[in-house]
Amino acid sequence: MKVLIGAALAVIAAIVVPVIALAGIVLLEGDAKAIESDGGGGLRNVPAEFRPWILKADAACPEPEMTPALLASQLWSESKFKTTKEEATSYANAQGPAQFIPDTWATWGRDDDGNGQTSPWDIGDALMAQGRMMCSLLKQAKASGYGDDPRALALAGYNAGWGWVDYYKGVPPPTFANGETYGYVHDILNDLPRFQGPGQLEVSGTGSGADALRKAATRIGTPYAWGGGTPSGPSTGYCDGTNGYLNGACSASTTEGFDCSSLVQYAYWDNIKLPRVASEQYGATSDRPVARDNLQPGDLLFWSHGGSGSIYHIAMYAGDGKVLHAPRTGKNVEIVPLATAMPERDYYGATRP
């Protein structure tokens, strides 16, 4: 959500019709669908920390046009799921993953995550506020009688203010604000299939391994970045003279993603705080080896050029003879057969964190 052009503020103030608050929203304490798979609740390609809140925000809205994928696609357009002040503050001072300006946040923000503060930087607070506002805008769009898709009208109201939707009797045209609102609506609706489930991996069972695999599966499609990735999510990496290059250029320094070991660290954090690099992850878990014919989802698999001191790759067992891993520069996080993930001769063994 952005203030589009400073010169239009006076006009907006004159024509904006206040968004009507939606009463009677029930906040759910949990949603079992959220942990079924990468596509839990009909949702995929969403970071694990966002998924339960998207599902709660969707469940709290009675409007059928609201879907988890709509909220996810909108978040992608707003912030690319970023949560830091450096990465998720716009030129118009829109803040947080759902990009609320302070005046609008004062209307929609609540302490939904129960941490004692109401902040657009808290994922739970931001996503529930996004859901409340979108739900109200959908209701208003359907009552308006304008001919556009209610989802398009609601998205336009979120981006530009409902007053501009009233002014144009629909989504503002490409000539408005250099096409920002028009493009915003088009891109979000066009990207919906990217976030619609089911996901690529179904994970059954409970425990730290299954939970870690579910979390890692939310990052399928994330680029590989040598040296990139933290327990909080993807980040840019670096090149070391040998690794991180693509077509002669340092790809890692401009790519936000994971390498093989940071993906595993991210997947198990906070439940198990594994070290950062693959050889150290092997050292931290080598006292719990697992035979290849006894692998369980979430087990760690290692490849080496010769001995524990030469481990160069780590993956997570995904069941059915497959692994989930971040393979190499130029590739994305993916699911592939164990037998072909890396050279078979280099397979060193498996452990269970």
C-alpha positions in Angstrom: 0.0 0.0 0.0 1.6 3.3 -1.1 0.8 7.0 -1.2 1.1 7.4 -4.9 1.8 11.1 -5.6 2.3 13.8 -3.1 0.4 16.4 -5.2 -2.7 14.3 -5.1 -3.1 14.3 -1.3 -5.5 17.3 -1.2 -7.6 15.7 -3.9 -7.6 12.3 -2.0 -8.6 14.0 1.2 -11.6 15.6 -0.6 -12.9 12.5 -2.3 -11.9 9.5 -0.1 -14.8 7.7 1.4 -13.7 6.1 4.7 -13.4 2.4 4.5 -16.1 0.8 6.7 -14.7 -1.4 9.4 -15.8 -5.0 9.3 -17.4 -6.1 12.6 -17.5 -9.5 14.1 -14.2 -11.0 12.9 -13.2 -14.1 14.8 -9.5 -14.8 15.2 -8.7 -18.5 15.1 -6.3 -19.9 17.6 -4.9 -22.4 15.1 -5.4 -24.1 11.8 -4.4 -27.7 11.3 -4.3 -27.2 7.6 -1.3 -25.0 8.0 1.1 -27.9 8.7 -0.2 -30.5 6.3 2.3 -29.7 3.5 4.0 -27.1 1.4 0.5 -26.5 0.0 -1.4 -26.5 3.4 -4.7 -24.8 3.1 -4.4 -24.5 -0.7 -1.3 -22.4 -0.4 2.2 -22.8 -1.7 5.5 -20.9 -2.3 5.0 -19.0 1.0 7.6 -18.7 3.7 6.7 -20.9 6.7 6.5 -18.0 9.1 3.9 -16.3 7.0 1.7 -19.3 6.2 -0.3 -19.7 9.5 -1.1 -16.0 9.6 -2.3 -15.9 6.0 -4.6 -18.9 6.7 -5.9 -17.2 9.9 -6.5 -13.9 8.0 -8.4 -15.8 5.3 -10.4 -17.8 7.7 -11.5 -14.6 9.6 -13.1 -13.1 6.5 -16.5 -14.3 5.4 -16.2 -12.9 1.8 -15.7 -15.8 -0.6 -13.5 -13.7 -2.9 -10.9 -13.7 -0.2 -8.4 -16.6 -0.5 -5.0 -17.4 1.0 -3.4 -17.1 -2.5 -4.9 -13.6 -3.0 -3.3 -12.5 0.3 0.0 -14.2 -0.5 0.2 -12.7 -4.0 -0.6 -9.3 -2.5 2.2 -9.7 0.0 4.6 -10.7 -2.7 3.8 -7.5 -4.6 4.0 -5.3 -1.5 7.2 -6.6 0.0 8.4 -9.9 -1.4 7.8 -11.3 2.1 10.5 -9.0 3.5 10.3 -7.9 7.2 13.3 -5.7 7.9 13.0 -1.9 8.0 15.8 -1.6 5.4 14.0 -3.8 3.0 10.3 -3.1 3.7 10.0 0.6 4.0 8.8 2.4 0.9 9.5 5.9 -0.5 6.1 6.9 1.0 6.9 5.5 4.4 4.7 2.4 4.0 6.1 -0.1 6.5 6.3 -3.8 7.0 5.5 -6.9 4.9 1.9 -5.6 4.2 3.1 -2.0 3.6 0.9 0.1 5.9 1.4 3.9 6.1 1.1 5.1 9.7 -2.4 6.6 9.4 -3.9 3.5 7.8 -2.1 1.3 10.4 -3.8 3.3 13.2 -7.1 2.1 11.8 -6.4 -1.6 11.1 -3.5 -2.6 13.3 -4.0 -4.7 16.4 -1.8 -6.9 18.6 -2.8 -10.1 16.9 0.3 -12.0 17.9 -0.1 -11.2 21.6 3.4 -10.0 22.1 2.4 -6.8 23.9 2.8 -4.4 21.0 1.0 -3.4 17.8 3.5 -3.2 15.0 3.4 -3.3 11.2 6.7 -5.1 11.4 5.3 -8.1 13.3 4.2 -10.7 10.8 1.1 -11.7 12.7 -0.1 -8.1 13.3 0.6 -7.0 9.7 -1.1 -10.0 8.0 -4.2 -9.9 10.2 -4.5 -6.1 9.5 -4.1 -6.8 5.8 -6.8 -9.4 6.0 -9.2 -7.1 7.9 -8.7 -4.2 5.5 -9.0 -6.4 2.3 -12.1 -8.1 3.7 -13.7 -4.7 4.3 -12.7 -3.5 0.8 -14.1 -6.7 -0.8 -17.4 -6.1 1.0 -17.4 -2.4 -0.1 -16.5 -3.4 -3.7 -19.4 -5.8 -4.0 -21.8 -3.1 -2.6 -20.5 -0.5 -5.0 -22.2 -1.8 -8.1 -19.0 -1.1 -10.2 -18.5 -3.7 -12.9 -15.0 -4.7 -12.2 -13.9 -7.9 -10.4 -14.4 -7.2 -6.6 -10.9 -8.5 -6.0 -9.5 -5.9 -8.5 -11.5 -3.1 -6.9 -10.4 -4.1 -3.4 -6.8 -4.3 -4.4 -7.0 -0.9 -6.1 -8.6 0.5 -2.9 -5.7 -1.0 -0.8 -3.1 0.6 -3.1 -4.6 4.0 -3.9 -7.4 4.6 -1.5 -11.1 3.8 -2.1 -11.7 7.4 -3.0 -9.9 6.9 -6.3 -12.0 3.8 -7.0 -15.1 5.9 -6.5 -13.7 8.6 -8.6 -13.1 6.3 -11.6 -16.0 4.0 -10.8 -13.6 1.1 -11.1 -9.9 0.4 -11.1 -8.0 3.6 -11.9 -6.7 3.5 -15.5 -3.0 3.2 -16.6 -2.9 7.0 -16.9 -3.4 7.3 -13.2 -0.2 7.7 -11.1 2.0 6.4 -13.9 0.1 3.1 -14.0 1.1 2.1 -10.5 -2.3 1.0 -9.2 -3.3 -0.5 -12.6 -0.1 -2.6 -12.7 -0.4 -3.5 -9.0 -3.8 -5.0 -9.5 -2.8 -6.8 -12.8 0.3 -8.3 -11.3 -1.3 -9.6 -8.1 -4.2 -11.3 -10.0 -1.8 -12.6 -12.7 0.5 -14.1 -10.0 -2.3 -16.0 -8.1 -1.4 -19.4 -9.6 2.0 -19.2 -8.2 0.6 -19.3 -4.7 -2.3 -21.6 -5.1 -1.9 -25.2 -3.7 -1.4 -28.0 -3.6 2.3 -27.8 -3.0 5.0 -30.0 -4.4 5.6 -32.0 -1.3 3.2 -33.7 1.1 4.8 -34.5 4.5 3.0 -36.7 7.0 3.9 -37.3 10.6 5.2 -35.2 13.5 8.5 -34.5 15.1 11.5 -32.2 14.4 12.4 -33.9 11.2 9.0 -33.7 9.6 8.5 -30.1 10.8 11.9 -29.1 9.4 11.1 -30.7 6.1 7.7 -28.8 5.9 9.5 -25.6 6.6 12.2 -26.2 4.0 9.5 -27.1 1.5 8.1 -23.6 1.7 11.3 -22.5 0.0 11.1 -24.7 -3.0 12.0 -22.5 -6.0 14.2 -20.1 -4.0 17.5 -19.4 -5.8 20.8 -20.9 -4.8 23.2 -18.3 -3.4 26.7 -19.4 -2.3 27.2 -18.1 1.3 23.6 -16.8 1.3 20.8 -17.6 3.7 20.3 -17.2 7.5 18.1 -18.8 10.1 15.6 -16.1 9.3 15.4 -16.7 5.6 17.2 -16.1 2.3 19.9 -13.4 1.8 22.6 -12.4 -0.7 25.8 -14.4 -0.6 29.3 -13.9 -1.8 32.0 -15.3 -4.2 35.2 -16.8 -2.8 37.3 -17.1 -6.0 35.8 -20.5 -6.9 32.2 -20.6 -5.8 29.3 -18.3 -6.5 30.0 -17.5 -10.1 27.6 -17.9 -13.1 28.8 -17.2 -16.7 31.9 -15.5 -15.3 30.1 -13.1 -13.0 29.6 -13.2 -9.3 26.0 -14.3 -9.1 25.9 -14.9 -5.4 26.4 -11.3 -4.4 23.3 -10.2 -6.2 21.1 -13.3 -5.6 18.9 -13.7 -2.5 18.7 -17.3 -1.6 20.2 -20.2 0.3 23.1 -22.5 -0.2 22.8 -26.2 0.8 23.8 -25.8 4.5 22.0 -22.6 5.2 18.7 -24.1 3.9 19.1 -27.0 6.4 20.0 -24.6 9.2 16.9 -22.5 8.4 14.7 -25.5 8.3 15.6 -26.8 11.8 15.9 -23.4 13.5 14.6 -22.6 16.3 13.9 -26.2 17.3 17.4 -27.4 16.7 20.2 -24.8 16.2 22.5 -26.5 13.8 25.9 -25.0 12.8 26.2 -23.0 9.6 28.3 -25.2 7.2 27.8 -28.8 6.0 30.9 -30.3 7.6 30.0 -28.8 11.0 26.4 -30.0 10.6 27.8 -33.5 10.1 30.0 -33.1 13.1 27.1 -32.0 15.3 24.9 -35.0 14.3 27.4 -37.8 13.4 26.7 -39.6 16.7 23.2 -40.4 15.3 23.9 -42.1 12.0 21.1 -43.5 9.9 21.4 -46.4 7.3 20.3 -45.6 3.8 17.4 -48.1 4.0 16.2 -46.6 7.2 15.9 -43.0 6.3 13.0 -40.8 7.6 11.7 -37.4 6.4 14.1 -34.6 7.6 17.2 -36.8 8.0 20.4 -35.2 6.8 22.3 -36.6 3.9 26.0 -35.8 3.1 28.3 -36.0 0.1 32.1 -35.9 0.4 35.2 -36.0 -1.7 36.8 -38.3 0.9 36.1 -38.4 4.6 34.3 -36.1 7.0 36.8 -33.3 6.5 35.8 -33.1 2.8 32.0 -33.0 3.0 30.8 -30.6 0.3 27.0 -31.0 0.2 24.1 -31.6 2.4 20.4 -32.4 1.7 17.3 -33.4 3.6 15.5 -36.7 3.0 12.0 -36.0 1.6 10.7 -39.5 1.5 10.0 -41.9 -1.4 13.6 -42.0 -2.3 13.9 -38.2 -2.9 15.7 -35.3 -1.3 15.1 -31.6 -0.9 18.1 -29.5 -1.3 19.7 -26.3 -2.6 22.0 -27.8 -5.4 24.3 -25.2 -6.9 24.7 -21.7 -8.4 22.2 -21.2 -11.2 19.7 -23.7 -9.7 16.8 -23.3 -7.2 15.8 -25.3 -4.1 14.3 -28.4 -5.5 13.2 -32.0 -4.9 15.1 -34.7 -6.8 15.8 -38.4 -6.5 18.5 -39.3 -4.0 20.4 -41.4 -6.5 20.9 -38.4 -8.8 21.1 -35.5 -6.4 24.9 -35.6 -6.4 27.4 -38.1 -7.8 26.5 -41.5 -6.3 30.1 -42.3 -5.6 30.4 -39.3 -3.3 27.5 -40.3 -1.0 29.0 -40.3 2.5 26.0 -41.1 4.8 23.1 -39.8 6.7 22.3 -38.6 10.3 19.3 -37.7 12.3 19.4 -34.3 14.2 
